[in-house]
Amino acid sequence: MTCFSSLCIKKTASRPKHAPEVDDEVSGISNISMYTYKELQMATASFSADNKVGEGGFGSVYKGVLKDGRLAALKVLSAESRQGLREFLTEIKVIASVEHDNLVKLYGCCAEGKHRILVYGYLEKNSLAQTLLGDGHSGIQFSWFTRRKICIGIAQGLAFLHEEVKPHIVHRDIKASNILLDNNLTPKISDFGLAKLLPPNLTHISTRVAGTAGYLAPEYAIRGQLTRKADIYSFGVLLLEIVSGRPNTNRRLPLNEQYLLERVWECHEHGKLETMVDASLNGDYDVEEACRYFKIGLLCTQDVPKLRPSMSVVVKMLKHETNVNDKISRPGLLSEFMGLKNERDEKPKRDKNQEDKPMLKNSFYTESSGSGKVDDSSSSFRLVTSHATMTFNSIYDRSN
């Protein structure tokens, strides 16, 4: 493997041709390895169907073996996707400059001709969405000890991005399918295509809304003003999922039980948080600690962003290094802002032409189930049927 800087001193004839805008962006990154397309073809048996382990609206993911013997996950972006190109460049710039035990490792990329490929370390145990929250066929036993380790690891990775990296990084898409697991079930935050850098002199940045329904902080979805608190909200939802063993939304349940955050809040108000702990643990867990983790999740999802703790404080609470504040205000629920719960409110139907719902700034997000997204061409909150979600997170080994 050669660094981009070393490629620059070779003869022009032997240098892969890159798109100008990719050249401009990637050439300034000195610590990124550049692969040729031929190398990656060999690594994946010409991107064979047998090596394909994920697919989404921005491209496909393949499992491969590099020349040095390392297993790799190759995120291949569709040549037609302009959105994919933006995410490709963002992901390189963000992840190439940081390294942490709880972040995925970027080996390098290929930007030869029309090809846009990111090369990551392969993570054998897939994502939390497909194992813990999936159909139960992963074969992985998520004990309370393992869940605790995963929660702390994710929190440490986010605290690193939010507070130690300069400028600070807001991930914008923290969710179960973007948490990958290695052989030791160590969690790795992945998919930095939507990440934003937060300059130190700014309290927030105004940007196009992006993320996943169910994890999206309401204040960010409505106003488009991004702060680290949006990530903290998403982490809070994820924390509830890990402890309960269920996704944030399950439309197969009765209407009043479909939304996890609402259910946990109701149980908290009635002093029954332990009833929400994953039944598959068969009682083999610390009840007090499980309820503590639920409370931390509720603290992270409070309606008022400034009341949410920083990620470094969250790490300390998860590790019992500081107390958990029992004074928790109600969570922020995007469904209430958007009027998506009218079917439960027993209110008269409004005229279909009445435009009184809040409007979202140019928005792009996917449902947590992967079954819908906001139409990016409109600023209104309008769900359309789509499966166009990038699933670098959908890495699994078909031999398992």
Secondary structure, 3 states (H helix, E strand, C coil): CEEHHHHCCCCHHHCCCECHHHHHHHCCCCCCEECCHHHHHHHCCCCCHHHEEEEECCEEEEEEECCCCCEEEEEEECCCCHHHHHHHHHHHHHHCCCCCCCECCEEEEECCECCCEEEEECCCCCECCCCCCCCCCCCCCCCHHHHHHHHHHHHHHHHHHHHHCCCEEECCCCCHHHEEECCCCCEEECCCCCCEEECCCCCCEECCEEEEECCCCHHHHHHCEECHHHHHHHHHHHHHHHHHCCCCECCCCCHHHCEHHHHHHHHHHCCCHHHHCCHHHCCCCCHHHHHHHHHHHHHHCECCHHHCCCHHHHHHHHCCCCCCCCCCCCECCHHHHHCCCHHHHCCCCCCCCCCCCCCCCCEEEEECCCCEEECCCCCCCCEEECCCCCCCCCCCCCCC
